[in-house]
């Protein structure tokens, strides 16, 4: 993730030599460089550039360390079979779903931050269904919003699904039997108040998804699937959508 910083450089001069330089970075700090009079102008400029690079590197490291997506794990799973009473159990054969589980962490800068709300995960799933109708494959997009994300825990989980019927739709009536035959790549971003705070790709190929046309409505969060009541303490709570 790229961090953009702005700097103001204020210099005082004596003849043609910079006596002191103040570097100001918004929301960061002010640094005053007062090199020895014996240094040449070139040496003074080197010190200035080195200081600027140090500030940018430090700011970027803080941003990256706060929120990270550490793992993306796609899998083909079958519809859960649940025993129940009080109603007639309908005959049916379990079908295959695509499950995309994501592991992430949140280490806030402020010790007083214990929970974070409205963390939005956007999923970009490029299917391996290249054909005359889909020459580049189909990119499914969807999002899920989580609440009460706890700070400083390393194995937080979120998950999204593609239903068997949707898989049949995009793969000419046949559900792929493996992840490798179903997916080209997966990209995931995490956002807070509209700002991307972390992103990751399954194959580590950078931000590739903007070049593809998005197909919405086929990625489902856990609460919209038969998996809703399973492993409720394993995944982070999903924010209920307002009617």
Backbone as CSV, one residue per row, in Angstrom:
resi,resn,N_x,N_y,N_z,CA_x,CA_y,CA_z,C_x,C_y,C_z
1,UNK,0.848,-1.179,0.000,0.000,0.000,0.000,0.887,1.232,0.000
2,UNK,0.590,2.196,-0.850,1.393,3.394,-1.001,0.911,4.477,-0.051
3,UNK,1.853,5.069,0.657,1.527,6.158,1.572,2.035,7.454,0.983
4,UNK,1.159,8.421,0.823,1.537,9.707,0.254,1.762,10.702,1.378
5,UNK,2.918,11.343,1.378,3.237,12.338,2.391,3.537,13.664,1.716
6,UNK,3.262,14.762,2.436,3.582,16.097,1.935,4.582,16.740,2.866
7,UNK,5.547,17.483,2.315,6.574,18.104,3.125,6.730,19.568,2.726
8,UNK,7.094,20.376,3.712,7.466,21.758,3.434,8.906,21.927,3.902
9,UNK,9.748,22.532,3.085,11.147,22.730,3.426,11.397,24.229,3.578
10,UNK,11.772,24.634,4.768,12.017,26.046,5.047,13.508,26.224,5.298
11,UNK,14.143,27.060,4.547,15.599,27.205,4.648,15.980,28.645,4.975
12,UNK,17.041,28.784,5.746,17.658,30.088,5.940,19.006,30.042,5.275
13,UNK,19.396,31.111,4.640,20.621,31.090,3.854,21.579,32.202,4.299
14,UNK,22.817,31.889,4.184,23.868,32.880,4.365,24.718,32.806,3.111
15,UNK,24.714,33.868,2.303,25.316,33.853,0.968,24.628,32.776,0.151
16,UNK,25.397,31.769,-0.331,24.802,30.696,-1.129,24.804,29.369,-0.387
17,UNK,24.974,29.396,0.911,25.083,28.166,1.692,23.896,28.074,2.652
18,UNK,23.284,26.902,2.708,22.154,26.701,3.605,22.666,26.520,5.019
19,UNK,22.272,27.414,5.937,22.721,27.317,7.318,21.898,26.310,8.101
20,UNK,20.590,26.338,7.927,19.731,25.386,8.632,18.503,25.130,7.802
21,UNK,17.950,23.952,7.960,16.768,23.570,7.205,15.747,22.942,8.131
22,UNK,14.509,23.396,8.031,13.426,22.834,8.822,12.529,22.038,7.894
23,UNK,12.258,20.769,8.247,11.400,19.905,7.450,10.117,19.660,8.214
24,UNK,8.999,19.993,7.600,7.707,19.836,8.254,6.863,18.833,7.488
25,UNK,6.391,17.804,8.182,5.509,16.787,7.604,4.191,16.840,8.345
26,UNK,3.056,17.093,7.678,1.759,17.215,8.362,1.451,16.001,9.219
27,UNK,0.987,16.228,10.433,0.563,15.176,11.355,1.734,14.311,11.818
28,UNK,2.952,14.716,11.521,4.088,13.919,11.941,4.928,14.715,12.951
29,UNK,5.941,15.451,12.467,6.801,16.183,13.363,7.587,17.205,12.551
30,UNK,8.299,18.117,13.252,9.158,19.090,12.588,10.608,18.734,12.906
31,UNK,11.439,18.666,11.870,12.840,18.316,12.050,13.710,19.483,11.615
32,UNK,14.601,19.903,12.448,15.519,20.974,12.087,16.912,20.385,11.903
33,UNK,17.505,20.649,10.729,18.834,20.137,10.423,19.803,21.313,10.436
34,UNK,20.790,21.271,11.306,21.783,22.339,11.387,23.166,21.717,11.252
35,UNK,23.602,21.428,10.039,24.877,20.756,9.841,26.039,21.675,10.153
36,UNK,27.177,21.064,10.297,28.405,21.803,10.594,28.732,22.769,9.464
37,UNK,29.287,23.936,9.785,29.664,24.914,8.744,30.707,24.363,7.780
38,UNK,31.434,23.311,8.232,32.495,22.757,7.398,31.968,21.885,6.265
39,UNK,30.674,21.524,6.291,30.121,20.661,5.257,29.869,21.452,3.978
40,UNK,30.050,20.759,2.865,29.778,21.386,1.575,28.281,21.430,1.325
41,UNK,27.865,22.214,0.331,26.441,22.292,-0.027,25.918,20.925,-0.428
42,UNK,26.715,20.145,-1.154,26.294,18.808,-1.583,26.069,17.897,-0.378
43,UNK,26.940,17.973,0.619,26.789,17.155,1.815,25.541,17.552,2.600
44,UNK,25.256,18.860,2.634,24.054,19.327,3.315,22.788,18.816,2.624
45,UNK,22.782,18.848,1.306,21.629,18.345,0.554,21.447,16.853,0.775
46,UNK,22.564,16.111,0.873,22.472,14.676,1.145,21.804,14.419,2.493
47,UNK,22.184,15.196,3.519,21.565,15.044,4.829,20.064,15.319,4.775
48,UNK,19.673,16.324,3.991,18.268,16.674,3.864,17.481,15.547,3.215
49,UNK,17.988,15.011,2.101,17.295,13.917,1.401,17.202,12.688,2.285
50,UNK,18.291,12.370,3.010,18.281,11.214,3.906,17.210,11.374,4.984
51,UNK,17.065,12.563,5.524,16.056,12.809,6.563,14.646,12.641,6.018
52,UNK,14.400,13.156,4.792,13.088,13.015,4.176,12.734,11.552,3.951
53,UNK,13.688,10.772,3.446,13.440,9.347,3.208,13.156,8.617,4.507
54,UNK,13.826,8.986,5.560,13.596,8.352,6.860,12.185,8.614,7.353
55,UNK,11.699,9.843,7.142,10.351,10.193,7.567,9.310,9.409,6.792
56,UNK,9.499,9.314,5.447,8.536,8.575,4.620,8.518,7.118,4.992
57,UNK,9.704,6.519,5.185,9.788,5.105,5.541,9.120,4.834,6.872
58,UNK,9.349,5.715,7.846,8.738,5.530,9.157,7.232,5.621,9.099
59,UNK,6.707,6.596,8.347,5.255,6.754,8.230,4.639,5.557,7.535
60,UNK,5.299,5.043,6.480,4.765,3.894,5.749,4.739,2.667,6.626
61,UNK,5.796,2.470,7.412,5.857,1.298,8.277,4.734,1.312,9.294
62,UNK,4.425,2.502,9.845,3.343,2.592,10.814,2.008,2.231,10.180
63,UNK,1.768,2.699,8.951,0.495,2.439,8.289,0.319,0.959,8.002
64,UNK,1.379,0.337,7.473,1.291,-1.075,7.113,1.105,-1.937,8.347
65,UNK,1.789,-1.581,9.442,1.759,-2.425,10.634,0.415,-2.400,11.333
66,UNK,-0.383,-1.355,11.124,-1.623,-1.239,11.886,-2.665,-2.270,11.476
67,UNK,-2.853,-2.507,10.196,-3.875,-3.417,9.703,-3.276,-4.249,8.579
68,UNK,-3.345,-5.580,8.673,-2.748,-6.449,7.669,-3.648,-7.633,7.349
69,UNK,-3.705,-7.985,6.074,-4.326,-9.231,5.628,-3.193,-10.231,5.455
70,UNK,-3.201,-11.282,6.242,-2.049,-12.186,6.293,-2.216,-13.470,5.486
71,UNK,-3.461,-13.855,5.189,-3.651,-15.123,4.479,-4.993,-15.139,3.757
72,UNK,-5.009,-15.730,2.550,-6.241,-15.951,1.789,-6.300,-17.438,1.451
73,UNK,-7.368,-18.107,1.867,-7.462,-19.562,1.692,-8.781,-19.948,1.009
74,UNK,-8.774,-20.129,-0.295,-9.983,-20.613,-0.984,-10.095,-22.131,-0.853
75,UNK,-11.329,-22.616,-0.869,-11.567,-24.054,-0.771,-12.907,-24.390,-1.415
76,UNK,-13.045,-25.638,-1.849,-14.325,-26.153,-2.318,-14.914,-26.989,-1.193
77,UNK,-16.072,-26.592,-0.691,-16.713,-27.277,0.439,-18.144,-27.649,0.053
78,UNK,-18.694,-28.642,0.738,-20.048,-29.090,0.423,-21.064,-28.488,1.388
79,UNK,-22.302,-28.429,0.957,-23.398,-27.916,1.786,-23.476,-28.712,3.088
80,UNK,-23.507,-28.049,4.244,-23.568,-28.783,5.521,-24.892,-29.540,5.663
81,UNK,-24.804,-30.734,6.181,-25.986,-31.551,6.445,-26.369,-31.389,7.905
82,UNK,-27.569,-30.906,8.167,-28.033,-30.639,9.528,-29.267,-31.488,9.820
83,UNK,-29.204,-32.224,10.907,-30.349,-33.038,11.313,-31.342,-32.163,12.080
84,UNK,-32.614,-32.376,11.837,-33.632,-31.593,12.528,-34.903,-32.429,12.651
85,UNK,-35.811,-31.953,13.486,-37.081,-32.631,13.701,-38.206,-31.615,13.636
86,UNK,-39.420,-32.111,13.511,-40.573,-31.218,13.486,-41.017,-30.852,12.093
87,UNK,-40.290,-31.247,11.101,-40.657,-30.984,9.710,-40.077,-32.103,8.853
88,UNK,-40.675,-32.305,7.719,-40.211,-33.365,6.827,-38.877,-32.966,6.201
89,UNK,-37.903,-33.865,6.294,-36.606,-33.600,5.707,-36.675,-33.875,4.202
90,UNK,-36.352,-32.898,3.411,-36.454,-33.016,1.969,-35.247,-33.761,1.401
91,UNK,-35.487,-34.583,0.389,-34.358,-35.295,-0.225,-33.484,-34.319,-1.012
92,UNK,-32.217,-34.575,-0.995,-31.299,-33.704,-1.729,-29.874,-34.186,-1.588
93,UNK,-29.066,-33.828,-2.549,-27.662,-34.221,-2.542,-26.809,-32.974,-2.303
94,UNK,-25.925,-33.026,-1.294,-25.093,-31.843,-1.020,-24.275,-31.433,-2.245
95,UNK,-24.237,-30.137,-2.501,-23.474,-29.619,-3.632,-22.253,-28.843,-3.142
96,UNK,-21.422,-28.447,-4.078,-20.154,-27.793,-3.738,-20.266,-26.272,-3.778
97,UNK,-19.728,-25.649,-2.756,-19.632,-24.201,-2.648,-18.161,-23.793,-2.747
98,UNK,-17.924,-22.565,-3.175,-16.580,-22.004,-3.060,-16.527,-21.180,-1.787
99,UNK,-15.577,-21.499,-0.942,-15.384,-20.778,0.314,-14.059,-20.016,0.239
100,UNK,-14.077,-18.734,0.630,-12.858,-17.923,0.631,-12.674,-17.365,2.036
101,UNK,-11.739,-17.958,2.753,-11.460,-17.549,4.137,-10.239,-16.639,4.167
102,UNK,-10.347,-15.558,4.933,-9.283,-14.568,5.013,-8.871,-14.366,6.467
103,UNK,-7.563,-14.356,6.698,-7.013,-14.100,8.027,-6.410,-12.696,8.043
104,UNK,-6.674,-11.963,9.120,-6.158,-10.600,9.210,-5.829,-10.233,10.650
105,UNK,-5.125,-9.122,10.807,-4.757,-8.624,12.136,-5.001,-7.120,12.191
106,UNK,-5.173,-6.617,13.403,-5.302,-5.175,13.619,-4.526,-4.802,14.872
107,UNK,-3.479,-4.008,14.689,-2.658,-3.533,15.801,-2.705,-1.999,15.800
108,UNK,-3.659,-1.412,16.503,-3.824,0.053,16.476,-2.623,0.765,17.080
109,UNK,-2.414,2.001,16.618,-1.309,2.806,17.137,-1.568,3.244,18.576
110,UNK,-2.849,3.515,18.875,-3.200,4.002,20.207,-3.597,2.835,21.103
111,UNK,-3.010,2.776,22.274,-3.305,1.699,23.222,-4.746,1.754,23.708
112,UNK,-5.379,2.925,23.612,-6.756,3.067,24.078,-7.768,2.456,23.105
113,UNK,-7.353,2.168,21.866,-8.257,1.562,20.880,-8.353,0.061,21.126
114,UNK,-9.507,-0.384,21.549,-9.711,-1.799,21.863,-10.530,-2.525,20.793
115,UNK,-11.455,-1.802,20.144,-12.299,-2.410,19.117,-12.476,-1.437,17.958
116,UNK,-12.680,-1.987,16.771,-12.931,-1.177,15.587,-14.212,-1.649,14.919
117,UNK,-15.066,-0.712,14.546,-16.334,-1.045,13.896,-16.297,-0.674,12.410
118,UNK,-17.235,-1.266,11.664,-17.414,-0.956,10.244,-16.122,-1.121,9.439
119,UNK,-15.496,-2.285,9.590,-14.351,-2.643,8.761,-14.897,-3.398,7.555
120,UNK,-14.743,-2.829,6.372,-15.337,-3.369,5.152,-14.288,-4.149,4.363
121,UNK,-14.597,-5.409,4.075,-13.728,-6.239,3.242,-14.353,-6.364,1.857
122,UNK,-13.613,-5.936,0.850,-14.046,-6.084,-0.534,-13.291,-7.246,-1.168
123,UNK,-14.045,-8.130,-1.802,-13.472,-9.316,-2.443,-13.529,-9.172,-3.955
124,UNK,-12.442,-9.568,-4.610,-12.353,-9.571,-6.072,-11.877,-10.963,-6.493
125,UNK,-12.793,-11.751,-7.025,-12.509,-13.157,-7.333,-12.567,-13.360,-8.846
126,UNK,-11.412,-13.632,-9.442,-11.342,-13.862,-10.884,-11.472,-15.355,-11.155
127,UNK,-12.599,-15.728,-11.771,-12.869,-17.134,-12.061,-12.084,-17.602,-13.282
128,UNK,-11.748,-18.877,-13.275,-11.017,-19.484,-14.396,-12.007,-20.058,-15.412
129,UNK,-12.886,-19.208,-15.901,-13.926,-19.656,-16.837,-13.806,-18.955,-18.190
130,UNK,-12.570,-18.818,-18.646,-12.347,-18.154,-19.936,-13.067,-18.909,-21.050
131,UNK,-13.774,-18.129,-21.873,-14.517,-18.696,-22.989,-14.803,-17.570,-23.969
132,UNK,-15.535,-17.904,-25.030,-15.916,-16.866,-25.985,-16.770,-15.799,-25.306
133,UNK,-17.622,-16.236,-24.378,-18.480,-15.290,-23.656,-17.702,-14.509,-22.600
134,UNK,-16.672,-15.143,-22.000,-15.866,-14.510,-20.954,-14.391,-14.673,-21.314
135,UNK,-13.876,-13.880,-22.253,-12.498,-14.067,-22.728,-11.434,-13.881,-21.650
136,UNK,-11.715,-13.062,-20.631,-10.758,-12.850,-19.543,-11.149,-13.585,-18.267
137,UNK,-12.248,-14.326,-18.326,-12.798,-14.892,-17.106,-13.744,-13.891,-16.464
138,UNK,-14.513,-14.340,-15.487,-15.470,-13.473,-14.799,-14.916,-13.061,-13.450
139,UNK,-14.952,-11.759,-13.155,-14.510,-11.297,-11.850,-15.724,-10.991,-10.973
140,UNK,-15.912,-11.817,-9.960,-16.995,-11.603,-9.001,-16.524,-10.648,-7.911
141,UNK,-17.387,-9.724,-7.532,-17.047,-8.782,-6.467,-18.154,-8.761,-5.423
142,UNK,-17.763,-8.533,-4.199,-18.721,-8.432,-3.109,-18.026,-7.913,-1.877
143,UNK,-18.806,-7.538,-0.877,-18.210,-7.010,0.341,-18.965,-7.472,1.567
144,UNK,-18.242,-7.487,2.680,-18.822,-7.821,3.969,-18.272,-6.834,4.988
145,UNK,-19.138,-6.383,5.896,-18.744,-5.411,6.916,-18.766,-6.081,8.290
146,UNK,-17.668,-5.922,9.018,-17.555,-6.527,10.349,-17.588,-5.461,11.434
147,UNK,-18.070,-5.850,12.594,-18.137,-4.955,13.755,-17.350,-5.558,14.912
148,UNK,-16.998,-4.694,15.849,-16.325,-5.114,17.087,-15.074,-5.947,16.811
149,UNK,-14.222,-5.450,15.908,-12.954,-6.118,15.624,-11.998,-5.865,16.790
150,UNK,-11.515,-6.904,17.461,-10.639,-6.696,18.618,-9.211,-6.360,18.212
151,UNK,-8.568,-5.575,19.041,-7.186,-5.169,18.768,-6.201,-6.242,19.190
152,UNK,-5.081,-6.291,18.475,-3.903,-7.082,18.857,-4.163,-8.581,18.953
153,UNK,-4.971,-9.090,18.037,-5.153,-10.528,17.896,-4.721,-10.934,16.484
154,UNK,-3.949,-11.993,16.380,-3.270,-12.307,15.124,-4.041,-13.226,14.187
155,UNK,-5.111,-13.851,14.633,-5.806,-14.834,13.796,-7.285,-14.495,13.650
156,UNK,-7.590,-13.281,13.244,-8.979,-12.888,13.009,-9.414,-13.407,11.645
157,UNK,-10.690,-13.809,11.539,-11.156,-14.468,10.322,-12.412,-13.801,9.751
158,UNK,-12.451,-13.738,8.423,-13.650,-13.361,7.688,-13.793,-14.331,6.532
159,UNK,-14.994,-14.458,5.970,-15.210,-15.462,4.932,-16.323,-15.024,3.988
160,UNK,-16.208,-15.451,2.733,-17.250,-15.227,1.731,-17.443,-16.525,0.942
161,UNK,-18.621,-16.635,0.281,-18.966,-17.870,-0.431,-19.544,-17.570,-1.815
162,UNK,-19.372,-18.542,-2.710,-20.066,-18.551,-3.991,-20.918,-19.807,-4.007
163,UNK,-22.215,-19.666,-4.265,-23.149,-20.790,-4.169,-22.955,-21.796,-5.309
164,UNK,-23.414,-23.032,-5.116,-23.332,-24.045,-6.175,-24.020,-23.597,-7.466
165,UNK,-25.169,-22.974,-7.355,-25.891,-22.554,-8.554,-25.106,-21.481,-9.317
166,UNK,-24.485,-20.569,-8.591,-23.669,-19.554,-9.255,-22.459,-20.190,-9.935
167,UNK,-21.864,-21.182,-9.287,-20.730,-21.880,-9.888,-21.162,-22.561,-11.182
168,UNK,-22.320,-23.191,-11.149,-22.836,-23.835,-12.363,-23.082,-22.810,-13.462
169,UNK,-23.575,-21.669,-13.072,-23.878,-20.622,-14.052,-22.629,-20.171,-14.806
170,UNK,-21.537,-19.984,-14.080,-20.331,-19.444,-14.710,-19.405,-20.515,-15.287
171,UNK,-19.686,-21.779,-14.999,-18.835,-22.858,-15.522,-19.638,-23.836,-16.381
172,UNK,-20.576,-23.264,-17.137,-21.312,-24.032,-18.136,-21.985,-25.271,-17.558
173,UNK,-22.589,-25.106,-16.383,-23.382,-26.169,-15.785,-22.622,-27.167,-14.941
174,UNK,-21.303,-27.051,-14.864,-20.506,-28.015,-14.110,-19.665,-27.285,-13.078
175,UNK,-19.757,-27.707,-11.821,-18.993,-27.083,-10.748,-17.566,-27.618,-10.750
176,UNK,-16.553,-26.739,-10.749,-15.156,-27.201,-10.702,-14.906,-28.049,-9.455
177,UNK,-14.056,-29.036,-9.606,-13.776,-29.950,-8.495,-12.614,-29.490,-7.621
178,UNK,-11.886,-28.473,-8.048,-10.736,-28.005,-7.276,-10.612,-26.491,-7.369
179,UNK,-9.882,-25.921,-6.420,-9.656,-24.474,-6.416,-8.863,-24.045,-7.644
180,UNK,-7.856,-24.837,-8.020,-7.010,-24.468,-9.153,-7.780,-24.401,-10.458
181,UNK,-8.823,-25.199,-10.597,-9.631,-25.163,-11.812,-10.765,-24.141,-11.736
182,UNK,-10.951,-23.550,-10.567,-12.041,-22.590,-10.381,-11.576,-21.142,-10.345
183,UNK,-10.350,-20.878,-9.864,-9.907,-19.515,-9.583,-8.587,-19.204,-10.278
184,UNK,-8.534,-18.019,-10.879,-7.268,-17.492,-11.404,-6.537,-16.739,-10.297
185,UNK,-7.237,-15.851,-9.609,-6.632,-15.078,-8.528,-7.730,-14.464,-7.676
186,UNK,-7.348,-14.033,-6.472,-8.268,-13.374,-5.544,-7.571,-12.151,-4.974
187,UNK,-8.256,-11.019,-4.987,-7.753,-9.810,-4.337,-8.717,-9.388,-3.244
188,UNK,-8.181,-8.909,-2.136,-9.015,-8.490,-1.006,-8.469,-7.184,-0.436
189,UNK,-9.375,-6.254,-0.174,-8.996,-5.014,0.497,-9.810,-4.862,1.774
190,UNK,-9.219,-4.196,2.751,-9.923,-3.832,3.985,-9.979,-2.317,4.048
191,UNK,-11.171,-1.778,4.333,-11.353,-0.323,4.347,-12.045,0.122,5.623
192,UNK,-11.682,1.308,6.076,-12.341,1.951,7.210,-12.690,3.369,6.782
193,UNK,-13.968,3.703,6.874,-14.475,5.019,6.464,-14.047,5.358,5.039
194,UNK,-14.116,4.363,4.164,-13.822,4.577,2.753,-12.351,4.574,2.379
195,UNK,-11.467,4.454,3.354,-10.030,4.458,3.080,-9.480,3.042,3.182
196,UNK,-8.773,2.596,2.135,-8.169,1.265,2.144,-7.009,1.249,3.133
197,UNK,-7.077,0.345,4.113,-6.040,0.259,5.138,-5.178,-0.985,4.979
198,UNK,-5.601,-1.923,4.133,-4.807,-3.121,3.873,-5.326,-3.771,2.605
199,UNK,-4.446,-4.474,1.909,-4.866,-5.226,0.742,-3.904,-6.389,0.528
200,UNK,-4.410,-7.423,-0.131,-3.598,-8.609,-0.388,-4.155,-9.352,-1.585
201,UNK,-3.278,-10.045,-2.285,-3.667,-10.869,-3.426,-3.250,-12.301,-3.153
202,UNK,-4.047,-13.255,-3.601,-3.751,-14.667,-3.366,-2.382,-15.035,-3.926
203,UNK,-2.072,-14.542,-5.109,-0.823,-14.895,-5.775,0.225,-13.789,-5.684
204,UNK,-0.058,-12.775,-4.895,0.922,-11.734,-4.677,1.282,-10.932,-5.907
205,UNK,0.310,-10.688,-6.761,0.580,-10.008,-8.033,0.183,-8.533,-8.009
206,UNK,0.029,-7.953,-6.839,-0.293,-6.533,-6.749,-1.770,-6.247,-6.971
207,UNK,-2.073,-4.975,-7.239,-3.460,-4.545,-7.439,-3.841,-4.754,-8.901
208,UNK,-4.319,-5.919,-9.220,-4.640,-6.282,-10.608,-6.115,-6.090,-10.942
209,UNK,-7.014,-6.040,-9.956,-8.457,-6.118,-10.194,-9.096,-4.909,-10.872
210,UNK,-8.535,-3.691,-10.807,-9.221,-2.578,-11.484,-9.361,-2.741,-12.987
211,UNK,-8.560,-3.579,-13.599,-8.605,-3.732,-15.055,-9.745,-4.630,-15.531
212,UNK,-10.452,-5.288,-14.619,-11.506,-6.222,-14.993,-12.893,-5.631,-14.725
213,UNK,-13.823,-6.032,-15.536,-15.212,-5.632,-15.319,-15.774,-6.402,-14.123
214,UNK,-16.487,-5.704,-13.264,-16.993,-6.316,-12.039,-18.383,-6.919,-12.248
215,UNK,-18.562,-8.092,-11.663,-19.867,-8.757,-11.664,-20.304,-8.911,-10.213
216,UNK,-21.347,-8.214,-9.835,-21.783,-8.201,-8.436,-22.966,-9.136,-8.203
217,UNK,-23.226,-9.427,-6.913,-24.418,-10.173,-6.537,-24.225,-11.663,-6.354
218,UNK,-23.017,-12.175,-6.568,-22.810,-13.623,-6.498,-21.865,-14.040,-5.370
219,UNK,-21.264,-13.083,-4.696,-20.465,-13.386,-3.510,-21.332,-13.141,-2.278
220,UNK,-21.419,-14.125,-1.409,-22.314,-14.076,-0.258,-21.529,-14.100,1.046
221,UNK,-21.961,-13.283,2.015,-21.324,-13.407,3.325,-21.933,-14.593,4.064
222,UNK,-21.296,-14.997,5.136,-21.665,-16.231,5.845,-23.125,-16.254,6.285
223,UNK,-23.655,-15.107,6.710,-25.029,-15.053,7.209,-26.065,-15.294,6.110
224,UNK,-25.640,-15.252,4.847,-26.545,-15.460,3.718,-26.487,-16.890,3.171
225,UNK,-25.851,-17.776,3.889,-25.623,-19.142,3.400,-26.061,-20.179,4.437
226,UNK,-26.078,-21.467,4.062,-26.375,-22.522,5.038,-25.303,-22.671,6.118
227,UNK,-24.181,-21.976,5.953,-23.103,-22.038,6.935,-23.301,-21.021,8.059
228,UNK,-24.389,-20.276,8.022,-24.602,-19.150,8.946,-24.484,-19.543,10.414
229,UNK,-25.039,-20.681,10.793,-25.053,-21.071,12.206,-23.814,-21.855,12.628
230,UNK,-22.906,-22.109,11.693,-21.720,-22.909,11.998,-20.527,-22.025,12.352
231,UNK,-19.712,-22.492,13.296,-18.454,-21.825,13.654,-18.639,-20.332,13.948
232,UNK,-19.669,-20.031,14.703,-20.002,-18.627,14.947,-18.923,-17.882,15.735
233,UNK,-18.153,-18.588,16.548,-17.100,-17.944,17.320,-15.769,-17.911,16.572
234,UNK,-15.720,-18.534,15.429,-14.480,-18.606,14.646,-14.306,-17.379,13.762
235,UNK,-15.434,-16.899,13.213,-15.407,-15.734,12.327,-15.874,-14.481,13.062
236,UNK,-15.412,-13.326,12.596,-15.802,-12.064,13.209,-17.263,-11.732,12.893
237,UNK,-17.948,-11.022,13.801,-19.377,-10.715,13.605,-19.615,-9.863,12.360
238,UNK,-20.649,-10.220,11.613,-21.039,-9.475,10.419,-22.057,-8.421,10.807
239,UNK,-21.856,-7.218,10.321,-22.800,-6.144,10.619,-24.115,-6.391,9.901
240,UNK,-25.194,-6.274,10.636,-26.510,-6.470,10.055,-26.854,-5.313,9.119
241,UNK,-27.284,-5.645,7.912,-27.628,-4.607,6.948,-28.956,-3.957,7.326
242,UNK,-28.991,-2.624,7.229,-30.218,-1.901,7.525,-31.210,-2.050,6.384
243,UNK,-32.506,-2.252,6.676,-33.507,-2.409,5.616,-33.691,-1.111,4.833
